[in-house]
Amino acid sequence: MTTVDSSAFDKLRGRIQALRAKTIDNGCTEGEALAAAAKVAELLDRYELSLSDVEIRESQCEERVYETHLKKRIPIDECIGAIAAFCDCRVWREKNAAGEARYVFFGLPADVEVAHYLTELIDGAVRAELGRYKVSADYKRFRHQERHLANASFTLGMCASIADRLVAMKAERDGVIQSSGRGLVVLKAAVVESELAKLGLKLRTVEAGPGRFISPDAYDAGGAAGGAVPLNPAIRRK
């Protein structure tokens, strides 16, 4: 059986850990989070383009869990699907033994590693940007009883904006990969779906509920925070 070079994967994981130290550990801004997402996507694509089709077909899919440590839904819920798609993973939401929500990413080892990192990164960035918004003059104009809605609206707007940008970044990445002449995206999807079927899970898509009340001003402020930085996530050829 063909085995994937573990040293190459270890190198990729090391680069992710280095990015984590520069962003998550130091409280990154939303812009820094998306810039890091672009960088880690480039590293991931370089790594996976170095693998042969046989190596990818024989790779074992893994699960990677992101714990929220909360029983209620959190803002990142709004873009968790975009994160999974960005990393060519499947994702589902479940509860742990304590009744707390968690996300389970399923896919190739490098993909789930990156998906977990991006979830951690974006979750932290949304919280950090909300903290900055809450000391702004615009936020202070809300009456005390309106601030809970403003908080929720800001984070919803920001997560929706980030999700849109991840979708656009993914489309650009896929275009670059396809131009290399390899059907890498289709190949990985086939491997993941085949391995997922072996788990015998009954996953269901939860439809969006009734429209929610939002504060348009706070939502727009979150959207602006989520779309502030120009990105160029395409693989750079040397």
Backbone hydrogen bonds in HBPLUS format (Angstrom, degrees):
<---DONOR---> <-ACCEPTOR-->    atom                        ^
c    i                          cat <-CA-CA->   ^        H-A-AA   ^      H-
h    n   atom  resd res      DA  || num        DHA   H-A  angle D-A-AA Bond
n    s   type  num  typ     dist DA aas  dist angle  dist       angle   num
A0008-ALA N   A0005-ASP O   3.25 MM   3  5.66 133.3  2.48 105.3 115.7     1
A0010-ASP N   A0006-SER O   2.85 MM   4  6.07 157.4  1.90 150.1 156.9     2
A0011-LYS N   A0007-SER O   2.98 MM   4  6.12 145.3  2.10 137.1 146.0     3
A0012-LEU N   A0008-ALA O   3.05 MM   4  6.35 154.7  2.12 143.1 149.4     4
A0013-ARG N   A0009-PHE O   2.86 MM   4  6.17 163.1  1.89 154.2 158.6     5
A0014-GLY N   A0010-ASP O   2.90 MM   4  6.09 148.5  2.00 140.1 148.9     6
A0015-ARG N   A0011-LYS O   3.01 MM   4  6.34 148.6  2.11 146.4 154.2     7
A0016-ILE N   A0012-LEU O   3.02 MM   4  6.37 152.8  2.10 149.6 157.3     8
A0017-GLN N   A0013-ARG O   2.94 MM   4  6.24 156.3  2.00 147.7 154.1     9
A0018-ALA N   A0014-GLY O   2.99 MM   4  6.25 147.1  2.10 140.9 149.9    10
A0019-LEU N   A0015-ARG O   2.98 MM   4  6.29 154.6  2.05 146.1 152.5    11
A0020-ARG N   A0016-ILE O   2.84 MM   4  6.11 154.9  1.90 150.2 157.9    12
A0021-ALA N   A0017-GLN O   3.05 MM   4  6.28 152.9  2.13 143.9 149.8    13
A0022-LYS N   A0018-ALA O   3.29 MM   4  6.57 139.6  2.46 138.1 148.1    14
A0022-LYS N   A0019-LEU O   3.07 MM   3  5.15 127.5  2.36  96.7 110.6    15
A0023-THR N   A0019-LEU O   3.02 MM   4  6.20 131.9  2.25 146.1 159.3    16
A0023-THR N   A0020-ARG O   3.23 MM   3  5.20 135.8  2.43  95.6 107.5    17
A0025-ASP N   A0020-ARG O   3.18 MM   5  6.44 168.3  2.19 157.5 161.0    18
A0026-ASN N   A0023-THR O   3.15 MM   3  5.37 133.4  2.38 102.1 114.7    19
A0028-CYS N   A0023-THR O   3.06 MM   5  4.74 119.9  2.44 125.1 133.5    20
A0027-GLY N   A0024-ILE O   3.13 MM   3  5.22 168.2  2.15 109.3 112.8    21
A0033-ALA N   A0029-THR O   2.96 MM   4  6.21 147.9  2.06 144.6 154.0    22
A0034-LEU N   A0030-GLU O   3.02 MM   4  6.36 159.5  2.06 156.0 159.1    23
A0035-ALA N   A0031-GLY O   2.96 MM   4  6.15 153.8  2.03 145.8 153.9    24
A0036-ALA N   A0032-GLU O   2.89 MM   4  6.02 152.4  1.96 142.2 149.6    25
A0037-ALA N   A0033-ALA O   2.90 MM   4  6.18 145.3  2.03 140.3 150.7    26
A0038-ALA N   A0034-LEU O   2.99 MM   4  6.26 154.9  2.05 145.2 150.6    27
A0039-LYS N   A0035-ALA O   3.05 MM   4  6.33 154.9  2.11 143.7 150.6    28
A0040-VAL N   A0036-ALA O   2.83 MM   4  6.05 167.6  1.84 156.3 159.0    29
A0041-ALA N   A0037-ALA O   2.96 MM   4  6.04 149.1  2.06 143.4 151.8    30
A0042-GLU N   A0038-ALA O   3.10 MM   4  6.32 150.5  2.19 141.5 148.8    31
A0043-LEU N   A0039-LYS O   3.02 MM   4  6.39 156.9  2.08 149.9 156.1    32
A0044-LEU N   A0040-VAL O   2.90 MM   4  6.08 157.7  1.95 144.8 151.0    33
A0045-ASP N   A0041-ALA O   2.91 MM   4  6.10 163.5  1.94 150.4 154.4    34
A0046-ARG N   A0042-GLU O   2.99 MM   4  6.17 159.1  2.04 148.2 154.0    35
A0047-TYR N   A0043-LEU O   3.02 MM   4  6.20 159.1  2.06 146.2 152.0    36
A0048-GLU N   A0044-LEU O   2.91 MM   4  6.18 168.8  1.93 157.2 159.3    37
A0049-LEU N   A0045-ASP O   2.90 MM   4  5.90 151.9  1.98 146.2 153.4    38
A0050-SER N   A0047-TYR O   3.07 MM   3  5.29 141.2  2.23 100.0 111.5    39
A0051-LEU N   A0048-GLU O   3.18 MM   3  5.27 154.9  2.24 101.1 108.6    40
A0056-ILE N   A0052-SER O   3.07 MM   4  6.42 156.3  2.13 151.5 157.6    41
A0057-ARG N   A0053-ASP O   2.92 MM   4  6.15 163.0  1.95 150.8 155.5    42
A0058-GLU N   A0054-VAL O   3.02 MM   4  6.16 146.3  2.14 146.1 154.6    43
A0059-SER N   A0056-ILE O   3.16 MM   3  5.11 162.7  2.19 103.4 108.4    44
A0062-GLU N   A0107-GLY O   2.80 MM  45  5.65 161.8  1.83 161.2 158.8    45
A0107-GLY N   A0062-GLU O   3.10 MM  45  5.65 156.8  2.16 153.2 159.9    46
A0064-ARG N   A0105-PHE O   2.86 MM  41  5.13 148.6  1.96 142.4 150.3    47
A0105-PHE N   A0064-ARG O   2.88 MM  41  5.13 174.4  1.89 151.1 149.2    48
A0066-TYR N   A0103-TYR O   2.82 MM  37  5.15 164.4  1.84 155.1 160.2    49
A0103-TYR N   A0066-TYR O   2.97 MM  37  5.15 161.1  2.00 147.1 149.1    50
A0068-THR N   A0101-ALA O   3.22 MM  33  5.87 157.2  2.27 154.9 154.8    51
A0101-ALA N   A0070-LEU O   2.78 MM  31  6.00 158.9  1.83 157.7 156.7    52
A0077-ASP N   A0074-ILE O   2.95 MM   3  5.73 162.0  1.99 127.0 132.8    53
A0078-GLU N   A0075-PRO O   2.97 MM   3  5.97 165.4  1.99 131.9 133.6    54
A0079-CYS N   A0076-ILE O   2.98 MM   3  5.58 159.1  2.02 116.9 123.1    55
A0083-ILE N   A0079-CYS O   3.03 MM   4  6.34 149.9  2.12 148.9 157.2    56
A0084-ALA N   A0080-ILE O   3.04 MM   4  6.30 161.4  2.07 147.4 151.6    57
A0085-ALA N   A0081-GLY O   2.97 MM   4  6.19 163.8  1.99 148.4 152.9    58
A0086-PHE N   A0082-ALA O   2.89 MM   4  5.93 152.4  1.96 141.4 149.4    59
A0087-CYS N   A0083-ILE O   3.13 MM   4  6.39 137.3  2.32 141.3 151.7    60
A0087-CYS N   A0084-ALA O   3.10 MM   3  5.21 130.5  2.35  96.8 109.8    61
A0089-CYS N   A0084-ALA O   2.82 MM   5  4.82 178.1  1.82 145.0 144.6    62
A0088-ASP N   A0085-ALA O   3.14 MM   3  4.91 168.0  2.16 103.4 106.1    63
A0090-ARG N   A0106-PHE O   2.95 MM  16  5.17 163.4  1.98 149.3 154.7    64
A0106-PHE N   A0090-ARG O   2.80 MM  16  5.17 154.7  1.87 154.0 155.7    65
A0092-TRP N   A0104-VAL O   3.10 MM  12  5.41 148.0  2.20 135.9 145.4    66
A0104-VAL N   A0092-TRP O   2.83 MM  12  5.41 164.8  1.86 161.5 166.5    67
A0094-GLU N   A0102-ARG O   2.98 MM   8  5.58 164.8  2.00 161.0 166.1    68
A0102-ARG N   A0094-GLU O   2.85 MM   8  5.58 144.9  1.98 164.6 165.4    69
A0096-ASN N   A0100-GLU O   2.83 MM   4  5.45 156.0  1.89 150.9 157.0    70
A0099-GLY N   A0096-ASN O   2.91 MM   3  5.29 163.0  1.94 117.5 121.5    71
A0111-ASP N   A0108-LEU O   2.96 MM   3  5.28 116.9  2.37 108.7 124.8    72
A0112-VAL N   A0108-LEU O   3.02 MM   4  6.30 161.6  2.06 166.0 172.0    73
A0113-GLU N   A0109-PRO O   3.10 MM   4  6.20 149.3  2.20 143.6 152.3    74
A0114-VAL N   A0110-ALA O   3.10 MM   4  6.30 158.3  2.15 145.7 150.3    75
A0115-ALA N   A0111-ASP O   2.91 MM   4  6.12 157.1  1.96 147.0 154.1    76
A0116-HIS N   A0112-VAL O   3.01 MM   4  6.08 159.8  2.06 142.7 147.0    77
A0117-TYR N   A0113-GLU O   3.13 MM   4  6.35 160.8  2.17 143.3 148.8    78
A0118-LEU N   A0114-VAL O   2.86 MM   4  6.09 165.5  1.88 156.9 160.3    79
A0119-THR N   A0115-ALA O   2.99 MM   4  6.15 155.0  2.05 145.8 152.6    80
A0120-GLU N   A0116-HIS O   3.03 MM   4  6.25 165.6  2.05 152.3 155.9    81
A0121-LEU N   A0117-TYR O   2.84 MM   4  6.01 157.0  1.89 149.5 157.0    82
A0122-ILE N   A0118-LEU O   2.80 MM   4  5.89 173.7  1.80 154.2 155.4    83
A0123-ASP N   A0119-THR O   2.91 MM   4  5.85 160.5  1.95 146.0 152.5    84
A0124-GLY N   A0120-GLU O   3.10 MM   4  6.17 158.9  2.15 140.1 145.7    85
A0125-ALA N   A0121-LEU O   2.95 MM   4  6.19 151.6  2.03 144.1 152.8    86
A0126-VAL N   A0122-ILE O   2.89 MM   4  6.06 160.7  1.92 155.0 158.6    87
A0127-ARG N   A0123-ASP O   3.20 MM   4  6.42 161.3  2.23 144.9 149.7    88
A0128-ALA N   A0124-GLY O   2.91 MM   4  6.10 154.8  1.97 145.8 153.4    89
A0129-GLU N   A0125-ALA O   2.84 MM   4  6.01 163.2  1.87 152.4 156.5    90
A0130-LEU N   A0126-VAL O   2.94 MM   4  6.07 154.2  2.01 145.4 152.7    91
A0131-GLY N   A0127-ARG O   3.02 MM   4  6.25 151.3  2.11 141.5 149.1    92
A0132-ARG N   A0128-ALA O   3.08 MM   4  6.45 149.0  2.18 144.2 152.3    93
A0133-TYR N   A0129-GLU O   2.86 MM   4  6.13 154.5  1.92 147.4 155.0    94
A0134-LYS N   A0130-LEU O   2.94 MM   4  6.13 149.4  2.04 148.8 156.3    95
A0135-VAL N   A0132-ARG O   3.27 MM   3  5.63 159.9  2.31 106.6 112.6    96
A0136-SER N   A0133-TYR O   2.99 MM   3  5.14 163.2  2.02 111.8 115.4    97
A0140-LYS N   A0136-SER O   3.20 MM   4  6.46 156.0  2.26 145.4 151.9    98
A0141-ARG N   A0138-ASP O   3.27 MM   3  5.49 153.1  2.34 101.5 109.4    99
A0142-PHE N   A0139-TYR O   3.00 MM   3  5.72 160.3  2.04 119.6 125.2   100
A0146-GLU N   A0143-ARG O   2.86 MM   3  5.26 153.3  1.93 115.0 124.0   101
A0147-ARG N   A0144-HIS O   3.28 MM   3  5.52 161.0  2.32 108.1 113.7   102
A0150-ALA N   A0146-GLU O   3.05 MM   4  6.34 152.6  2.13 146.0 154.6   103
A0151-ASN N   A0147-ARG O   2.86 MM   4  6.04 158.2  1.91 148.5 153.0   104
A0152-ALA N   A0148-HIS O   3.09 MM   4  6.36 168.3  2.11 150.3 152.8   105
A0153-SER N   A0149-LEU O   2.87 MM   4  5.99 157.0  1.92 148.5 155.4   106
A0154-PHE N   A0150-ALA O   2.91 MM   4  6.03 160.1  1.95 150.7 155.4   107
A0155-THR N   A0151-ASN O   3.12 MM   4  6.38 172.8  2.12 155.9 157.0   108
A0156-LEU N   A0152-ALA O   2.97 MM   4  6.06 152.8  2.04 143.5 151.7   109
A0157-GLY N   A0153-SER O   2.92 MM   4  6.07 163.5  1.95 148.8 153.2   110
A0158-MET N   A0154-PHE O   2.93 MM   4  6.16 156.6  1.98 150.3 157.2   111
A0159-CYS N   A0155-THR O   2.92 MM   4  6.02 166.1  1.94 147.5 151.3   112
A0160-ALA N   A0156-LEU O   2.94 MM   4  6.05 157.8  1.99 149.1 155.5   113
A0161-SER N   A0157-GLY O   3.05 MM   4  6.17 153.3  2.13 140.4 147.4   114
A0162-ILE N   A0158-MET O   2.91 MM   4  6.20 160.6  1.95 151.6 157.0   115
A0163-ALA N   A0159-CYS O   2.88 MM   4  6.04 160.8  1.92 147.0 152.5   116
A0164-ASP N   A0160-ALA O   3.05 MM   4  6.27 159.0  2.10 144.4 149.5   117
A0165-ARG N   A0161-SER O   3.03 MM   4  6.30 153.7  2.10 146.8 154.1   118
A0166-LEU N   A0162-ILE O   2.84 MM   4  6.12 152.6  1.92 153.8 161.6   119
A0167-VAL N   A0163-ALA O   3.01 MM   4  6.26 156.3  2.06 150.3 156.3   120
A0168-ALA N   A0164-ASP O   3.08 MM   4  6.37 156.8  2.14 144.2 150.2   121
A0169-MET N   A0165-ARG O   2.85 MM   4  6.05 159.1  1.89 148.4 154.5   122
A0170-LYS N   A0166-LEU O   2.84 MM   4  5.98 154.0  1.91 146.5 153.5   123
A0171-ALA N   A0167-VAL O   3.05 MM   4  6.31 156.1  2.11 146.0 151.8   124
A0172-GLU N   A0168-ALA O   3.10 MM   4  6.38 155.4  2.16 146.5 152.8   125
A0173-ARG N   A0169-MET O   2.90 MM   4  6.16 159.2  1.95 149.2 155.2   126
A0174-ASP N   A0170-LYS O   2.86 MM   4  6.06 167.4  1.88 155.1 158.2   127
A0175-GLY N   A0171-ALA O   3.06 MM   4  6.22 149.4  2.15 139.8 147.9   128
A0176-VAL N   A0172-GLU O   3.11 MM   4  6.43 153.2  2.19 147.8 154.0   129
A0177-ILE N   A0173-ARG O   2.96 MM   4  6.27 162.5  1.99 156.6 161.5   130
A0178-GLN N   A0174-ASP O   2.86 MM   4  6.00 163.1  1.89 150.3 155.0   131
A0179-SER N   A0175-GLY O   3.07 MM   4  6.19 142.6  2.21 136.8 146.5   132
A0180-SER N   A0177-ILE O   2.96 MM   3  5.29 150.9  2.05 105.7 115.1   133
A0181-GLY N   A0178-GLN O   3.00 MM   3  5.52 162.7  2.03 113.2 118.8   134
A0187-LEU N   A0183-GLY O   2.96 MM   4  6.09 159.4  2.01 153.1 159.8   135
A0188-LYS N   A0184-LEU O   2.92 MM   4  6.09 167.2  1.94 154.1 156.6   136
A0189-ALA N   A0185-VAL O   3.08 MM   4  6.24 161.6  2.11 146.4 151.8   137
A0190-ALA N   A0186-VAL O   3.04 MM   4  6.23 154.0  2.11 147.1 153.5   138
A0191-VAL N   A0187-LEU O   3.08 MM   4  6.38 155.4  2.14 149.1 155.6   139
A0192-VAL N   A0188-LYS O   2.93 MM   4  6.18 167.3  1.95 158.7 161.5   140
A0193-GLU N   A0189-ALA O   2.96 MM   4  6.09 166.8  1.98 150.1 153.9   141
A0194-SER N   A0190-ALA O   3.02 MM   4  6.07 155.2  2.08 142.2 149.1   142
A0195-GLU N   A0191-VAL O   2.99 MM   4  6.19 162.8  2.02 151.6 156.0   143
A0196-LEU N   A0192-VAL O   2.82 MM   4  5.94 155.4  1.88 150.2 157.8   144
A0197-ALA N   A0193-GLU O   3.05 MM   4  6.14 152.6  2.13 141.2 147.5   145
A0198-LYS N   A0195-GLU O   3.16 MM   3  5.30 131.0  2.41  97.2 109.7   146
A0199-LEU N   A0196-LEU O   3.00 MM   3  5.41 149.0  2.10 109.5 118.7   147
A0200-GLY N   A0197-ALA O   3.22 MM   3  5.61 150.8  2.31 107.1 114.9   148
A0219-TYR N   A0215-SER O   2.88 MM   4  6.03 164.2  1.91 163.9 169.3   149
A0220-ASP N   A0216-PRO O   2.90 MM   4  6.01 162.6  1.93 148.6 153.1   150
A0221-ALA N   A0217-ASP O   2.98 MM   4  6.20 148.6  2.08 141.5 150.6   151
A0222-GLY N   A0218-ALA O   2.97 MM   4  6.25 151.8  2.05 145.8 153.0   152
A0223-GLY N   A0219-TYR O   2.87 MM   4  6.19 153.2  1.94 147.3 155.6   153
A0224-ALA N   A0220-ASP O   2.87 MM   4  6.10 150.8  1.96 145.3 152.8   154
A0225-ALA N   A0221-ALA O   3.06 MM   4  6.30 151.5  2.14 140.6 148.1   155
A0226-GLY N   A0222-GLY O   2.92 MM   4  6.18 144.9  2.05 143.6 153.7   156
A0227-GLY N   A0224-ALA O   3.27 MM   3  5.23 150.1  2.36  96.7 105.3   157
